[in-house]
Amino acid sequence: MNLPPGMSREDQTAFMSLLDEMQVKDSIRMYNRLVEKCFTDCVDTLRSKTLETKEQTCLPRCVDKFMKHQQRAGQRFAEEQMGAPAPYPAVHCPIRLVSELKTAPGTVPVL
């Protein structure tokens, strides 16, 4: 990482320490989101000490999909930061908030 010129050794050390702390916190937040999402999506009951067959199939798939999404999002972020063109054809996919969608009462919004 390129630090601004003229930073003292003390400031560089403090900055790198802060950056390390932020990365650890970000990793913990990502892990917590993963656990919450996959548990909510895959685990139906807590009546047994062991996972049901359906849960045993769902959890690895959920974790794999989550991790691939995180990796891809990180890759796209890095590409945007570097100003590099995407290594694949660009697809226009606007992101809209559900609150922004106009729908008639009783209908499902189309994203």
Protein Blocks (a to p, Z undefined) as FASTA:
>chain_A
ZZdehiafklmmmmmmmmmmmmmmmmmmmmmmmmmmmmmmmmmbfkbfbdcfklmmmmmm
mmmmmmmmmmmmmmmmmmmmnopacfbdcdddddddfklpccdehiacdZZ
